[in-house]
Amino acid sequence: MAALKLAIGNKNYSSWSMRPWLALRANDIPFVETLIPLYTDDPQDKEQILSFSRAGKVPVLVDGDITVWDSLAIIEYIAERYPEVKLWPDDADARAHARSVCAEMHSGFVALRSECGMNLHRPIRPVALSADAKANIARIEEIWRECRTRHAAKGPFLFGRFGAADAMYAPVVHRFRTYAIEVAPDTKAYMETMMALPAFQEWTRDGLAETLVIAKFEDA
Ligand SMILES: N[C@@H](CCC(=O)N[C@@H](CS)C(=O)NCC(=O)O)C(=O)O
């Protein structure tokens, strides 16, 4: 069987790419990665993204004749293709909750995402945040707290074992870290759990080793 292929962007910046990459790597699912530099002056880079998907965005997963684009669709596909890794919780209630928090991440938190873009090599320092971004942070802390309170007995991740929700919120861990966001002790504890995950560390190491700078994603 041909290996899965995952097209991703720069690991330093591409938060959408990080999510399905982590879902695969944290579960030891083999795949071949194609890293395409984003927002360069070389039109061939965009052409390469378009050769994977006419949506013109990464991440894109290719499984033989099947192409899946968009982070959440890819995570759903992985969950279906590899049911044994249990990206979604077994319990229907918990599964509905996990799907809801993933969808909330995928479609929301616009202020936090735009004011605190993922940028692994950014020197750690705070930034002035809008009221909307502060509300996003408070809501994320609330989501994590509720998940952890309900599922603490099953393991240290949002729904006990590592799953889709952890993958979807992983870039937020970097955002909270690099923008020195003041968070509650239980939020910090969950961030530490994520930062200790070998797959999270591998992505971070690779991203920090990149030298390509995207000027529009760098703050002063
Ligand atoms: N909703 C999409 C968003 C994908 C997205 O915005 N990807 C960015 C990188 S993080 C991209 O491909 N940008 C390159 C471009 O627009 O040329 C998802 O969840 O995958």
The ligand as an SDF file (V2000), in Angstrom:
LIG
                    3D

 20 19  0  0  0  0  0  0  0  0999 V2000
   -9.2120   26.1730    6.6290 N   0  0  0  0  0  0  0  0  0  0  0  0
   -7.9290   25.6870    6.1470 C   0  0  0  0  0  0  0  0  0  0  0  0
   -6.9040   26.8180    6.2220 C   0  0  0  0  0  0  0  0  0  0  0  0
   -5.6380   26.4990    5.4810 C   0  0  0  0  0  0  0  0  0  0  0  0
   -4.6810   27.6830    5.3620 C   0  0  0  0  0  0  0  0  0  0  0  0
   -5.0770   28.8670    5.5340 O   0  0  0  0  0  0  0  0  0  0  0  0
   -3.4250   27.3940    5.0550 N   0  0  0  0  0  0  0  0  0  0  0  0
   -2.4120   28.4310    4.8640 C   0  0  0  0  0  0  0  0  0  0  0  0
   -1.1660   28.0930    5.6800 C   0  0  0  0  0  0  0  0  0  0  0  0
   -1.4280   27.8900    7.4030 S   0  0  0  0  0  0  0  0  0  0  0  0
   -1.9400   28.4030    3.4050 C   0  0  0  0  0  0  0  0  0  0  0  0
   -1.9320   27.3810    2.7670 O   0  0  0  0  0  0  0  0  0  0  0  0
   -1.4900   29.5400    2.8990 N   0  0  0  0  0  0  0  0  0  0  0  0
   -0.8170   29.5760    1.6120 C   0  0  0  0  0  0  0  0  0  0  0  0
   -1.4670   30.4280    0.5990 C   0  0  0  0  0  0  0  0  0  0  0  0
   -2.5920   30.9340    0.8260 O   0  0  0  0  0  0  0  0  0  0  0  0
   -0.8460   30.5990   -0.4690 O   0  0  0  0  0  0  0  0  0  0  0  0
   -7.5110   24.4670    6.9770 C   0  0  0  0  0  0  0  0  0  0  0  0
   -8.0580   24.2830    8.0660 O   0  0  0  0  0  0  0  0  0  0  0  0
   -6.6550   23.6850    6.5350 O   0  0  0  0  0  0  0  0  0  0  0  0
  1  2  1  0
  2  3  1  0
  2 18  1  0
  3  4  1  0
  4  5  1  0
  5  6  2  0
  5  7  1  0
  7  8  1  0
  8  9  1  0
  8 11  1  0
  9 10  1  0
 11 12  2  0
 11 13  1  0
 13 14  1  0
 14 15  1  0
 15 16  2  0
 15 17  1  0
 18 19  2  0
 18 20  1  0
M  END
$$$$
